[in-house]
Amino acid sequence: MRKGRDIIGKPVIAFDTGEKFETITDLIFDQINNVLLGFLVDEGGWFTSAKVIPLSNIQAIGRDAVIVATKDSVTAANSVPAIESVLDHNNILKDTRIMTLDGRDLGTMIDLFFDENTGKVEGYEVSGGLFADAYSGRSFVPAPETIKIGEDVAFIPSETADLMEEQVGGVKAAFQSTSDKAQEIAQSTSTKVQELAQTAGTKIQDAQRNATAAVTNAIVEPSEQRTFIIGKTAPKSIKAPDGTNLVSEGQLITLAIAERAESVRMLDDLYRATGGNLAEKLGERAGNVVASATVDQAKGQRVRQMVQTDDGYIIAAPGQIVTPLVIERAKTHGQQQALLQAVGLTTTDTVRSQTGALASSTGDRLKSTASNAGEQIKEGAKSIWGQVQDTASELKHRGDREIEERRIKGALGRPVTRVILDRQDQVILNVAELITHQAVEIARQEGVLDILLSSVYTETPQISLEEMKAPEEGRAALQ
C-alpha cells in the first residue's frame, strides 16, 4: 500500500540508462471505479497533450524514486483513453467531504492509499470527522466497493462507518485483551515453542549416529546451510574423511564444494567454520514463532502510528482498523512486531525478548553439546530436550506473570461487582468499593487475587459523578 502524496514530487528514473528524466506531479484517479490509473508528469498546454505514466508501466516505487523500464514508459495522455477521460473531467479529490448515506460526517478527504500493483484504492486519509484522532485530527476511511463522489461531497455506504469502529477497545475490551486473549497468547506461544523444541529434539534423537551433523541439521536445514556457505572464504583447511582436502584455507567455497561436503556428511563443518551460529538460529526461529503467534491479536484494533518498510511501503496507516489483509501484509514484509507496537500491544515485546533470550541460551547449550561425540551426544540429546522443555515452561510462567501485572494495572481504581472475602470470610472489599494497591496485596496473600481481578466493574457506570468519587481528595489533584 502506498500513500498518494508520498509519490508526488518523486523523480522518475529509467532502468535501462539510470537517467532521472521526469518528476511525478499528480495522481490520476478514476473515481467511478475507485482505482488509480497512473501518474501525471507534465500537464501539457494548448497545443500539447499531457504526459503520463500508466500504472502498468511502473516497475517499482521506492522511497526516493519511481522506476520505469525506459523513457518510452512516459506516454501522451490522449493515447490512453481511460486516463484522458479522467483528465478531461478534472476530477479533484482534495477537500471533498465524505459522508455516509445516513448522514454521518467522516471528515474531509486529503489523501488516498492505494495498492501499487493493481491501483485499487484501499482507503482515504481524512481530516476531522466522527473518528478523528485526538492528536492528529485525522483518521483512515476504508474505501468501499461503492462510492458516489460529487462536486463537494462523496457518499459512501453507512456500513463503512462500522468498519472504522475499533473492535477491541474501551475498558471492557482492554480487560479481555489483557486477560483472556493474553492468556491465549501465552499458551499458544508456549505450545508452539514446545513444538519447535519437539521437532529439534526428535531430529536429534533420530540421527544420533551422525552426532554433530545431526545437531546442526536439527536447527538449520541443509539447504539453508548450503546457501549460507557458498561464496564465503574458508577460514581454515578442512579434510574429508578419506584424507583429501575438502577445502583449503582461503579458498572460495563453491556449489561443487558444498555438494561434496554434504555427500561426505561434513556440510555442518563448513557451516560452523564460516560463521554459522546455531544459538542465533534457534533464537531467531523461536522469536519468529512468537511474533507469528501474537500478531493476530492486532486484528480489529486501531493503528496509532504509521507502519512501513524501509522503502516506504505502507503496511498500515494511522487510524486504520487492522484487518486480516493488514496482518498478512505485515507477515509478508516481516513487520509483525511493528504492527503490534502500532496498536499498543507492547506486552508481546517482553514475551518475544524473553523467548529469544531463553531460546538463545538453549541454542548455546546445543552448540556446546554438538562438540561431543558418541555416548556423550546421546546423553547430551536427552539433556538438551529437558532444557528446551524448561525453556518453554519458563516462557509460559513469565508470560502469565506479565499478564497478571497488566490486569492489576487495569483494575486499580475501579469498583468490584461482588464481595471479596479472605480465607476467614472477612471482607477485603465490599460491592462497589474501589480496588486499591492494599486490596491487591491482601487478595494475593489470601489466594483470591484471581477472584478479585475477575470481579472488576468494566461497564460504563450509570451513576452520578459524586457517587463515583473516592471519599477523600487526591493528593496529586489540582487545587
C-alpha positions in Angstrom: 0.0 0.0 0.0 1.3 3.5 -0.9 0.1 7.0 0.0 -0.7 9.3 -2.8 1.1 12.4 -1.5 4.3 10.4 -0.9 4.6 9.8 -4.6 4.1 13.4 -5.7 7.5 15.0 -6.2 9.4 11.8 -6.7 11.8 11.7 -9.6 11.2 9.1 -12.4 14.3 7.0 -13.3 14.7 4.9 -16.5 16.0 1.4 -15.6 17.9 0.9 -18.8 20.0 4.1 -18.6 19.7 5.1 -14.9 18.8 8.5 -16.0 16.5 10.7 -13.9 14.2 12.4 -16.6 10.8 13.3 -15.1 9.0 14.1 -11.8 5.6 12.9 -10.6 3.3 16.0 -10.3 -0.1 14.4 -9.6 -2.2 11.2 -9.3 -4.7 10.1 -12.0 -7.6 8.6 -10.1 -10.7 7.0 -11.6 -13.5 7.9 -9.2 -16.1 5.7 -10.8 -14.1 2.5 -10.5 -12.2 3.7 -7.4 -8.8 2.9 -8.9 -5.5 4.7 -9.5 -4.7 4.7 -13.2 -1.3 6.3 -13.2 0.7 9.4 -12.6 0.9 12.8 -14.3 4.4 14.1 -15.1 3.5 17.0 -17.4 0.2 18.9 -17.6 0.7 19.9 -21.2 -0.6 23.0 -22.8 -2.8 24.4 -25.5 -1.1 22.5 -28.3 0.4 19.6 -26.4 -1.1 16.6 -24.7 -0.3 16.0 -21.0 2.3 13.3 -20.4 1.5 10.4 -18.1 2.8 7.1 -16.8 0.2 4.4 -16.7 0.4 2.3 -13.5 1.2 -0.8 -15.7 4.4 0.9 -16.9 5.7 1.3 -13.3 8.4 -1.2 -12.4 8.9 -0.2 -8.8 8.0 2.6 -6.4 10.8 3.2 -3.9 11.3 5.5 -1.0 13.3 8.0 -3.2 12.2 7.4 -6.8 9.8 5.8 -9.2 11.4 3.3 -11.6 10.2 2.7 -15.2 11.8 0.4 -17.9 12.7 3.1 -20.4 11.9 6.7 -21.2 9.2 5.3 -23.6 7.2 4.4 -20.5 6.0 8.0 -20.4 3.3 8.5 -22.9 0.8 11.1 -24.1 -2.5 11.1 -22.1 -4.6 11.0 -25.3 -3.1 7.6 -26.2 -4.7 6.1 -23.1 -8.5 6.6 -23.3 -9.2 5.9 -19.6 -6.6 8.4 -18.5 -7.7 11.0 -21.0 -11.3 10.8 -19.8 -10.3 11.3 -16.2 -8.1 14.3 -17.1 -10.9 15.8 -19.2 -13.3 15.7 -16.2 -10.7 17.3 -14.0 -11.7 15.2 -11.0 -10.4 16.5 -7.8 -10.4 14.6 -4.5 -8.8 17.2 -2.2 -11.3 18.9 0.2 -14.1 16.6 -0.8 -16.3 15.9 2.2 -17.0 12.2 3.0 -20.4 11.3 4.4 -22.3 8.1 5.0 -25.8 7.7 3.4 -27.3 8.1 6.9 -25.7 11.5 7.3 -22.6 10.8 9.5 -19.7 13.1 8.7 -16.4 11.1 8.3 -14.2 14.1 7.5 -12.6 15.9 4.6 -10.6 13.9 2.1 -6.9 14.9 1.9 -5.2 11.9 0.5 -5.6 8.3 -0.6 -3.9 4.9 -0.1 -3.6 2.5 -3.0 -2.2 -0.9 -4.0 0.8 -0.2 -6.1 0.3 -3.4 -8.2 -3.4 -3.1 -9.0 -4.1 0.6 -8.4 -7.1 -0.3 -6.2 -7.7 2.4 -3.6 -7.7 0.8 -0.1 -8.7 3.9 1.8 -8.7 7.6 2.3 -6.9 9.9 4.8 -9.4 12.4 6.1 -9.2 15.4 8.4 -11.8 15.9 11.1 -15.0 13.9 11.2 -16.5 11.4 13.5 -13.4 9.3 14.0 -10.7 11.9 14.0 -7.7 11.2 16.2 -7.4 13.4 19.3 -3.8 14.3 18.5 -3.6 14.5 14.7 -7.2 15.3 13.9 -7.1 12.7 11.1 -8.5 9.2 10.5 -8.5 6.4 7.9 -11.7 5.7 6.0 -11.6 2.3 4.2 -12.6 2.6 0.6 -15.9 0.8 -0.1 -16.8 -1.0 -3.2 -19.4 1.6 -4.0 -18.7 5.3 -3.6 -20.5 8.3 -5.2 -18.2 11.3 -5.5 -19.9 14.5 -6.2 -18.5 18.0 -6.6 -18.4 18.8 -2.9 -19.4 15.6 -1.1 -18.6 11.9 -1.5 -21.3 9.5 -0.3 -20.4 6.0 1.0 -22.5 3.2 2.4 -23.4 3.5 6.1 -21.7 0.2 6.8 -18.3 1.9 6.2 -18.6 3.7 9.5 -18.9 0.3 11.2 -15.6 -0.8 9.6 -14.0 2.2 11.3 -15.1 1.1 14.8 -12.3 -0.4 16.8 -13.5 -3.9 17.5 -11.3 -4.3 20.6 -11.5 -1.1 22.5 -12.6 0.5 25.7 -12.2 -0.6 29.3 -14.2 -3.8 29.0 -12.3 -5.0 25.9 -9.0 -4.0 27.5 -9.6 -6.5 30.2 -10.4 -9.1 27.7 -7.3 -8.3 25.7 -5.0 -8.5 28.7 -6.6 -11.5 30.4 -8.4 -14.0 28.2 -6.6 -13.1 24.9 -3.3 -12.6 26.5 -3.6 -15.9 28.2 -4.3 -17.4 24.8 -1.1 -15.8 23.5 1.0 -17.2 26.3 -0.5 -20.7 25.9 -0.2 -20.6 22.1 3.4 -19.3 22.3 4.4 -21.9 24.8 2.8 -24.7 22.7 4.5 -23.6 19.5 7.9 -23.3 21.2 7.4 -26.7 22.6 6.5 -28.0 19.1 9.6 -26.3 17.7 11.7 -27.9 20.5 10.0 -31.3 20.0 10.9 -31.2 16.3 14.5 -30.4 17.1 14.7 -33.0 19.8 13.2 -35.7 17.6 15.5 -34.9 14.8 18.5 -35.1 17.2 17.4 -38.4 18.7 16.7 -40.0 15.3 20.1 -39.1 14.0 22.4 -39.8 16.9 24.7 -41.9 14.7 25.7 -38.8 12.8 26.5 -36.9 16.1 27.4 -33.3 15.4 25.9 -33.1 12.0 22.5 -34.2 13.4 22.6 -31.4 15.9 23.3 -28.8 13.3 20.7 -30.2 10.8 18.1 -30.3 13.6 18.4 -26.5 13.9 19.3 -25.4 10.3 18.1 -27.1 7.2 20.9 -28.4 4.9 19.6 -26.3 2.1 19.9 -23.2 4.3 23.5 -24.3 5.3 24.4 -24.6 1.6 23.1 -21.1 0.8 25.0 -19.7 3.8 28.4 -21.1 2.9 28.5 -20.6 -0.9 30.6 -17.6 -1.7 32.3 -17.4 1.6 36.1 -17.9 2.1 37.2 -20.9 4.2 39.0 -19.6 7.3 40.9 -22.9 7.7 41.6 -26.1 5.8 39.2 -28.9 6.3 39.9 -32.5 5.3 37.3 -35.0 4.1 37.1 -38.5 5.7 39.3 -40.0 3.0 42.1 -37.6 4.0 41.8 -35.4 0.9 41.3 -31.6 1.3 37.6 -30.8 1.3 38.6 -27.1 1.2 41.8 -25.2 1.7 42.4 -22.2 3.9 41.4 -19.0 2.0 39.6 -21.0 -0.8 36.3 -19.7 -2.0 33.5 -22.2 -1.3 31.6 -23.1 -4.5 28.4 -25.1 -5.1 30.6 -28.1 -6.0 32.5 -27.9 -2.7 29.2 -27.6 -0.8 27.7 -30.6 -2.6 30.8 -32.7 -1.9 30.7 -31.7 1.8 27.1 -32.8 2.0 27.8 -36.1 0.3 30.5 -36.9 2.9 28.3 -35.6 5.8 30.6 -32.6 6.5 28.3 -29.8 5.4 27.8 -28.8 9.0 31.6 -28.4 9.5 31.7 -25.9 6.7 28.6 -24.1 8.1 30.1 -23.6 11.5 33.6 -22.9 10.2 32.3 -20.0 8.1 30.4 -18.4 11.0 27.1 -20.3 11.2 25.6 -19.8 14.7 23.3 -22.4 16.0 22.3 -20.3 19.0 21.3 -17.4 16.9 19.3 -19.5 14.5 17.3 -21.2 17.3 16.7 -17.8 19.0 15.6 -16.4 15.6 13.2 -19.3 14.9 11.7 -19.0 18.4 11.3 -15.3 18.0 9.5 -15.7 14.7 7.2 -18.3 16.3 6.2 -15.8 19.0 5.7 -12.9 16.5 3.5 -15.1 14.3 1.6 -16.3 17.3 0.8 -12.9 18.6 0.3 -10.7 15.6 -3.2 -11.9 15.1 -4.2 -10.2 18.3 -3.9 -6.9 16.5 -7.0 -7.7 14.4 -9.8 -5.2 14.9 -7.6 -2.7 16.7 -6.9 0.9 15.6 -3.4 1.7 14.3 -1.8 4.6 16.2 1.2 5.2 14.1 2.4 4.5 10.5 3.8 1.0 9.9 6.0 0.8 6.8 9.1 -0.9 5.4 12.5 0.7 4.8 11.5 1.5 1.2 8.3 3.4 2.2 5.8 0.6 1.5 2.9 1.1 4.0 1.7 -1.8 6.0 -0.9 0.1 7.9 -1.8 3.8 8.2 -2.7 5.8 11.3 -6.3 5.4 12.2 -6.8 2.3 10.1 -8.5 -0.7 11.7 -6.4 -3.9 11.4 -7.9 -6.4 9.1 -6.7 -9.9 8.1 -5.3 -8.3 4.9 -3.2 -5.9 7.0 -1.9 -8.8 9.2 -1.0 -10.9 6.1 0.8 -7.8 4.7 2.8 -7.5 8.0 3.8 -11.1 7.9 4.9 -10.9 4.2 7.1 -8.0 4.9 8.3 -9.1 8.4 6.6 -6.2 10.2 4.6 -8.2 12.8 6.3 -6.6 15.8 5.9 -3.1 14.3 2.2 -3.7 13.8 1.7 -4.9 17.3 3.5 -1.9 18.7 1.4 0.4 16.5 -1.8 -0.8 18.1 -0.4 -0.7 21.6 0.2 -4.4 22.3 3.5 -3.8 24.0 3.2 -6.9 26.2 4.4 -9.1 23.3 7.7 -7.2 23.2 8.6 -8.6 26.6 7.4 -12.1 25.7 9.4 -12.1 22.5 12.6 -10.8 24.0 12.3 -13.4 26.8 11.6 -16.1 24.3 14.6 -15.1 22.1 16.9 -14.9 25.1 15.8 -18.2 26.5 15.9 -20.0 23.2 19.3 -18.4 22.5 20.5 -19.8 25.8 19.2 -23.2 24.8 20.9 -22.9 21.5 24.2 -22.2 23.3 23.8 -25.5 25.1 23.0 -27.2 21.8 26.1 -25.8 20.2 28.3 -26.8 23.2 26.8 -30.3 23.1 27.5 -30.6 19.4 31.2 -30.7 20.1 30.9 -34.0 21.9 30.6 -37.4 20.2 29.5 -41.0 20.8 27.7 -41.7 24.1 28.1 -38.0 25.2 25.9 -37.0 22.3 23.3 -39.5 23.2 23.2 -38.3 26.8 23.5 -34.7 25.7 20.5 -35.0 23.4 18.4 -36.2 26.4 19.7 -33.3 28.5 19.1 -30.8 25.7 15.5 -31.9 25.3 14.9 -31.4 29.0 16.5 -27.9 28.8 14.3 -27.0 25.8 11.2 -28.2 27.8 12.3 -26.0 30.7 12.6 -23.1 28.3 9.1 -23.4 27.1 7.8 -23.8 30.7 9.7 -20.7 31.9 8.3 -18.8 28.9 4.7 -19.6 29.9 5.4 -18.7 33.6 6.9 -15.3 32.7 4.0 -14.7 30.3 1.5 -15.4 33.0 3.2 -13.1 35.4 3.2 -10.3 32.8 -0.5 -10.9 32.1 -1.3 -10.6 35.8 0.5 -7.3 36.1 -1.4 -5.8 33.2 -4.7 -7.0 34.7 -3.8 -5.4 38.1 -2.9 -2.1 36.4 -6.3 -2.1 34.6 -8.2 -2.9 37.8 -6.8 -0.3 40.1 -9.2 2.5 41.0 -12.3 0.6 39.6 -15.1 -0.8 41.8 -15.8 -4.5 42.3 -19.0 -6.3 41.5 -19.0 -8.8 44.3 -17.9 -9.1 47.9 -14.3 -10.2 48.1 -13.6 -12.4 51.2 -10.4 -13.7 52.7 -9.9 -17.3 54.0 -11.5 -16.4 57.3 -14.5 -14.9 55.4 -13.6 -11.4 56.5 -14.4 -8.7 53.9 -11.5 -7.4 51.9 -13.7 -5.3 49.6 -17.4 -4.8 49.6 -19.5 -4.4 46.5 -18.8 -1.1 44.6 -15.7 -0.4 46.7 -12.6 0.7 44.8 -9.7 -1.6 44.1 -6.5 -0.3 45.8 -2.9 -1.5 46.0 -3.5 -2.7 49.5 -6.6 -4.7 48.4 -4.5 -6.3 45.7 -1.7 -7.3 48.1 -4.2 -8.7 50.7 -6.0 -10.7 48.0 -2.7 -12.1 46.7 -1.7 -13.2 50.2 -5.1 -14.8 50.7 -5.0 -16.6 47.4 -8.1 -14.8 46.0 -6.4 -12.3 43.6 -7.8 -14.0 40.5 -11.3 -13.7 42.1 -10.7 -10.0 42.7 -9.4 -9.4 39.1 -12.4 -11.3 37.7 -14.9 -9.1 39.6 -13.8 -5.7 38.2 -16.7 -3.5 37.1 -16.0 -2.7 33.4 -19.2 -1.2 32.2 -19.9 2.5 31.8 -21.2 3.5 35.3 -24.8 4.7 35.3 -24.2 6.7 38.4 -23.5 10.3 39.2 -20.1 11.8 39.3 -20.4 12.4 43.1 -21.2 8.7 43.6 -18.1 7.7 41.6 -15.7 9.8 43.6 -13.4 8.4 46.3 -14.2 9.6 49.9 -11.1 11.8 50.0 -9.4 14.3 47.8 -6.5 13.0 45.7 -3.1 14.2 47.0 -2.0 14.9 43.4 -5.2 16.7 42.4 -5.1 20.3 41.1 -6.4 22.7 43.8 
